[in-house]
Amino acid sequence: MSEERREAGPVIVLVAPQLGENIGMAARAMANFGLRELRIVAPRDGWPNPAADAASAGAVHVLEAATLHATTAEAVGDLAFVLATTARARGQMKRVYGPADAVPELRQRAGEGQRVGILFGPERTGLENDDVALADGILTFPVEPRFASLNLAQAVLLVAYEWGRGGPLPFAAEPGTPPAPRVALLSMFDYLEAALDQAGFYPPDKRPPMARNMRDMFLRMDMTEQDVRTLRGAIRALVEGRMRRKA
Amino acid sequence: MSEERREAGPVIVLVAPQLGENIGMAARAMANFGLRELRIVAPRDGWPNPAADAASAGAVHVLEAATLHATTAEAVGDLAFVLATTARARGQMKRVYGPADAVPELRQRAGEGQRVGILFGPERTGLENDDVALADGILTFPVEPRFASLNLAQAVLLVAYEWGRGGPLPFAAEPGTPPAPRVALLSMFDYLEAALDQAGFYPPDKRPPMARNMRDMFLRMDMTEQDVRTLRGAIRALVEGRMRRKA
């Protein structure tokens, strides 16, 4: 899965990015979710850019493999399907995708061997209309309309995340010991209820429902055998501590 | 939808954040997707922090409403369900969620009136085990195992994005004019094919399949009436330009 994801992932095209920090953060976000092909069109501060390296948190393999282009048209020349990110309507008759609809389309095309890519505009102004016109469709994000401006690297992250969203988590729950067999639980409940009887815990007419409720509480813990042993030991310590204090 | 999302969204708890920039970027990411309750535990550089304001890109409503706490336990005191973000296994017997499984659980609990929250650790070290122990479950991200370290604000963004993922896009495709009726298309095809006949375009034995293929190409354009008028005008200009050159 991991290898395939990296091979087929969309090319990220940053058009006229202003801040090296954002280029570096975008590279880091790509690396987090296995995208690795970055293209940079006419970066304001030139290329390579030390601020990008510093912000990449070690995603140097992405920055070192990045290619530099003079125009957006040149940067998308070998791509078969291109989406342009924008936070506002552009009056262009293109299909509008959210990340969740875009990724299945990108993945299907990539699976057919098409090269696919996504354009991101400069921080302050976004893509120019002529750059949007190069694309097959528009990609936007389900943001709050009153606070719609995403940071450049954050927008790249959302695309990378959505691409990797179905992938495996880096670790799973602790395997632990298997769940306790019911007989161990029932034996612990009997032990606890006998101890509570001795301690005078139950009002005489309330014992059956109170005991059932407490069994319910413990059943919701989904205990392992080790948990049952630990809890039984804790109950015994309380009982024997009380006995010792009495003695 | 928008109001409801903001009301019910998870509380974001930043534990011992180091950089004001990251606090500000986290607030911006929250505002982008309609989360608004931020709690900050023992920030390294004090609070308020001018670097946070500068990086928030105007999400001051989130920063001004943020509350400051001395301990993580205090910050989660009123919450009924808490997840702890971590990039590595901690040997604690907790359920491990990805964002895509966590949000349905958070949304269900929030819908029942429970207050829910998510803990994020300091940039360099992540959450301490004692902070993780305060949580009901662990939240991690489907990152590439070899490049697993997410920036703090990026991690907050992914939670906020996943919370808002089902929401509406800020704009839709241009409504445009309605699709062209088939009769307008067929009339344009006839006009084009007659012009191509006159121009000697078709090899005699290939006309029927070539004409069908070209009709297929134009049908894939899913043209509006305006598109048909524009294209018909362009064909006429080519024909008449040729006539004029001949004259």
Interface residues (C-beta under 8 A of the other chain):
Chain A: S2 M25 R28 A29 A31 N32 F33 G34 A57 G58 A59 A87 R88 A89 G91 Q92 M93 K94 R95 V96 G98 P99 A100 I138 T140 F141 P142 V143 E144 P145 F147 A148 S149 L150 N151 A153 Q154 L157 L158 Y161 G164 R165 G166 G167 P168 L169 P170 F171 A172 A173 E174 G176 T224
Chain B: S2 M25 R28 A29 A31 N32 F33 G34 A57 G58 A59 A87 R88 A89 G91 Q92 M93 K94 R95 V96 G98 P99 A100 I138 T140 F141 P142 V143 E144 P145 F147 A148 S149 L150 N151 A153 Q154 L157 L158 Y161 G164 R165 G166 G167 P168 L169 P170 F171 A172 A173 E174 G176 T224
